[in-house]
Amino acid sequence: SSILWPWLMAGFEMAGLMLWAPLLVNIASFVASVWLIVPFALKRLAPDGMHALRAMAVLALVFLAFNLFGVIFTGMEHSLHVLLCIVAVTRLIDGRYDGLALAALVIGPLVRFEGAIILALGVGAALHDGRWRFALSAIVLSAAAVGAYAWWLTGMGLPILPSSVLTKSAASSSMVDGGG
């Protein structure tokens, strides 16, 4: 269910670090997520510096509730996906329609297809704020990247979407149709 994760892992294989690659990337993603979200949240939850300890406790509970500690050990792309979501959402909330926000929105669906939801929300926010070029850039770049991947898959005689996505789609459609 990821376009970029296997390629990222392959880069570590070339460096001889494949055994540790998922853990290293996930720890780095988690640390970066905490590094970004703590000041962002403190600015909103304790703007005058008071109740900062209470705000930190709330953040710790959020990280526990979403199992962001446990996700590190899955060996999958979820921690990186969370980081990209945090980058995109925090920057757009602050009205920072810059290259970093754009990169997070475009790369999001390439790391996990579910990143398309954040992309859609980011495009909606940009349109709401009158940032038409940013919204168009996000749509075009993301569509081009995912389209290139689909074209590559079909060029090898494979379905347009990976089997993990198709399997989930088949399972959900059979449940809707009453099949299971």
TAVEN-V129851 format. One record per pair of residues at least 12 apart in sequence whose ideal C-beta (glycine too) atoms are under 10 Angstrom apart, sorted by the first residue. I is the first residue (numbers start at 0). J is the second residue. Records with the same first field share a line. If there is no record, write none. Layout:
I = J, J
This chain:
0 = 75, 76, 110, 111, 112, 113, 160, 161, 162, 163, 164, 166, 167
1 = 75, 76, 77, 79, 80, 108, 109, 110, 111, 112, 114, 161, 163
2 = 76, 106, 108, 109, 110, 111, 112, 114, 144, 145, 147, 148, 149, 151, 152, 161
3 = 76, 79, 106, 108, 109, 110, 111, 144, 148
4 = 21, 24, 75, 76, 77, 79, 80, 109, 110, 111
5 = 76
6 = 109
7 = 20, 21, 24, 76, 79, 110
8 = 20, 21, 24, 74, 76
11 = 23, 24
20 = 74
21 = 71, 72, 73, 74, 75, 76, 78, 79
22 = 71, 72, 73, 74, 78
24 = 71, 74, 76, 78, 79, 82
25 = 67, 70, 71, 72, 73, 74, 75, 76, 77, 78, 79, 81, 82
26 = 71, 72, 78
27 = 71, 78, 79, 82
28 = 67, 70, 71, 76, 77, 78, 79, 80, 81, 82, 83, 85, 110
29 = 62, 67, 68, 70, 71, 78, 79, 81, 82
30 = 71, 78, 82
31 = 78, 79, 81, 82, 85, 86
32 = 62, 67, 78, 79, 81, 82, 83, 84, 85, 86
33 = 58, 59, 62, 67, 82, 85
34 = 82, 85
35 = 82, 85, 86, 88, 89, 90
36 = 58, 61, 62, 67, 81, 82, 85, 86, 88, 89
37 = 54, 55, 58
38 = 89
39 = 58, 85, 88, 89, 90, 92, 93
40 = 54, 55, 57, 58, 61, 89
41 = 54, 55, 58
42 = 54, 93
43 = 92
44 = 57, 58
45 = 57
62 = 81
65 = 81
67 = 81
75 = 111
76 = 109, 110, 111, 114
77 = 110, 111, 113
79 = 106, 107, 110, 111
80 = 106, 107, 108, 110, 111, 112, 113, 114, 117
81 = 110, 111
82 = 103, 107, 110
83 = 102, 103, 104, 105, 106, 107, 108, 109, 110, 111, 114, 117
84 = 103, 104, 107, 110, 111, 113, 114, 116, 117, 120, 121
85 = 103, 117
86 = 99, 100, 102, 103, 104, 106, 107, 117
87 = 99, 100, 101, 102, 103, 104, 105, 106, 107, 114, 117, 118, 120, 121, 124, 137
88 = 100, 103, 104, 117, 120, 121, 124
89 = 103
90 = 103, 104, 121
91 = 103, 104, 117, 120, 121, 122, 123, 124, 125, 128, 130, 133
92 = 124
94 = 124, 128, 130
96 = 121, 124, 125, 128, 129, 130, 132, 133, 134, 136, 137
97 = 133
98 = 133, 136
100 = 121, 124, 125, 130, 133, 137
101 = 121, 125, 133, 134, 136, 137, 140, 141
102 = 137, 140
103 = 117, 118, 121, 137
104 = 117, 118, 119, 120, 121, 122, 124, 125, 133, 134, 136, 137, 138, 140, 141
105 = 118, 121, 136, 137, 138, 139, 140, 141, 142, 143, 144, 145
106 = 118, 140, 141, 144
107 = 121, 137, 141
108 = 141, 142, 144, 145, 148
109 = 141, 144, 145, 148
112 = 145, 160, 161, 163, 164, 167
114 = 141
115 = 141, 145
118 = 137, 138, 140, 141, 142, 145
119 = 137, 138, 141
121 = 133, 134, 137, 138, 141
122 = 134, 135, 136, 137, 138, 141
125 = 137, 138
145 = 160
146 = 159
148 = 160, 161
149 = 161
